[in-house]
Amino acid sequence: RQRMNELFRGTTAKDMAPEVVRTSVLLPIANEDIAQLLRIQERAVANDPGSWLMHYILGVARYRANDFDGAAVSLKTSFSSTNGTVRGLCNPILAMSYARKGQMTEAREALAESAKTLDEWTRYRCNISDGHWVVHRGATVSWPVAWWDWVEFQIYYREACLLIDGNAPKDDGREHVLKARSLAA
């Protein structure tokens, strides 16, 4: 993260700036750094107010800045701005925002939605309609979300489980099967 900030600090490139913010807030961040990232992302939302992605990244940045009410607003805006499978990305951060505000019922509901989303995405990746394993190696070519969204979701889902339940999510054997199939391929 520090190296990214050194390389891209102050960037105004429309597509680059939000990705710098998105990557920088994957893990908790120092207060002095988050203020700059929030400004960058607020500009990105102002430039593209209809983008679910811009609101999502702002929601995550606000969560990292301990603005849990602002995070929930941005994430709900993001969620309502798209009807695709990426909607599920918002749930782990929304769950943590609710938990930090002491709204544990809502936090558990958002965490349950996160688990449901993860299960759906994993099931999609594992289900193959034809029986020619030699050709497709047991996995679909297209994923329900981009691989970087998948990884990001996994990071936030684990963090949400630790915050709300006190435990990491249970290991999903299907993940090991997919990994083994990809290595075999």
N, C-alpha and C positions, 0 to 999 in steps of 0.2 A: 504494500500500500504506500509506503513512504517513497519508494522509487517511482510509482505512478504519479504521485503528487509532484515530485521533482520534475518529471518529464512533461506533465500535462497541466500543471497548475495555471489557472487563468485562461485555459482554452475557451474559446467562444464558438468553436466548430459545432454546428447544430447537432450533429450525430455523435460527436466524440464526448462532449461535456457530460451528458447524462450517463454514458457508459463509465466514465471516470467516477462519477458519484456512485453509481450502482456497484461497482467493484470495491470502492473504498469503504462502503458501509456494510459489507458482508459480515464483518465482525465489529464488536464495540469499538468506538473511536474516541480519541481525546476531544474534549470540549473545544479547544482552540481550532481544531481542524474541521469540526462539524459545521461551524458557522459559515465558513467559506463554501462548503459543499451544499449547504442549504440555499445559499444565495444563487449558486450556479443552477441548482435544480428548480428553484422558483422561477428563474429566467426561462428555463426550458419549458416549464408548464405554461408560462405567459406566451411563449412563442408557438406552442402547440396545445392549446387548452382542451382539445377533443381527444387527445391521445391517452388511452388507458395506461400505456407504459410510462409516460411522463408522470402521471398521478401516482402510479405504483411506486416508482423510484422516490418521489417526494415523500410518500407515506413511510417508506423504509428509513429515509434520512431523518424524518421527523421522529420516528420511533427511536433512532440512535441518539437524537438530541433530547430525549426524555420528554418530548411533546406528544404525549400519548393520545390526547384528544385530537390534535391536529393530524396525527398519524391515522387514526380511525376515520376521520373525514376524508383524507386523501385516498385511503384504501377503498372506502365505500364508493367514492367517485370513480376510481379505477375499475372496480368490480362492476359498476353499472354501465361503464363505457364500452364493454365488450361482452360478447356472448360466446366466445370461443373457449377452448379448453384451458387457456391461460388464466381464466378467472380464478382458478384454484390457487395461483401463486400468492394471492393476497391473504389467504386464511392463516398461515402460521404467524405472520406479523400482526394481523388483526387479533389473533388469540393472545399474543404476548402483550399487545397494547391494552386489551381488556383486563388481563391479569395484573398488569402494573397499575391500573386504575382501581383494582379491587373488585372488578365485576367478574367474579369467578364463574357464574353460570354462563355468561356470554363467552368467556374465555374457553370453557370446556366445549361449548357448542362449536366454536370456530376451530378448535383442535380436532374435534370429531370430524368436521368437514375436511380438514387437512388430511386426516387418515383415510377418509373415503376417496379423496382426490388421488392420493398416492396409490391406493389399491387399484383404482380405475386405470391410472396411467401404467402401472406395472402389469395389470391383466392385459391391457391393450398390447403391450410390447411382447407378452408371452404367447398370446393366442395366434396360432397360425392355422389357416383353414385347410391347406393341402398337406399331404403327408410326405413331402419330399424334403426331409431334413437335410439331406446332402446338398441340396441347392440353396436353401435359405438359412441353414445353420440354426434353425429353431428360433429365430427372432424376426420381427418385422423390419422392413427397410425404413419405413417412416415411423417416427415416434409421434405421440400425441402433442408433445411440446419439444422445443429445441433442447439440445443436450445441456446447454448452459442454464436454461430455465430449470431443468431437471436437477442439476447439481445445486443451484441456488436454493431451490425448494427443499432439498434434502438438508442443507445447512440450517435453514430457518426452522424446519420441522423438528429437527433434533433439538435445537435451542428452545423451541416452544415446549416440547415434551419435558425437557429438564426443568424449565421454569415452572410449569404448571403441575406436572406429576412428580417431579423430582427424580425421574428416571429417563434414560435414553429410550428411544423407540425399540421395540423388539425387532430382532433380526428377521428379515424376510428371505426365506430360502429361495424364492424365485429370483432374487437379485444374484445369488450365487450361481444359479443355473444360467442366467443370462451372461454373467461374466465368463463362466466356463465355456459356453457356446461361442462367445466372441473370441476367446483364446484358441479354441479348437479351429475356428474359421481361419 
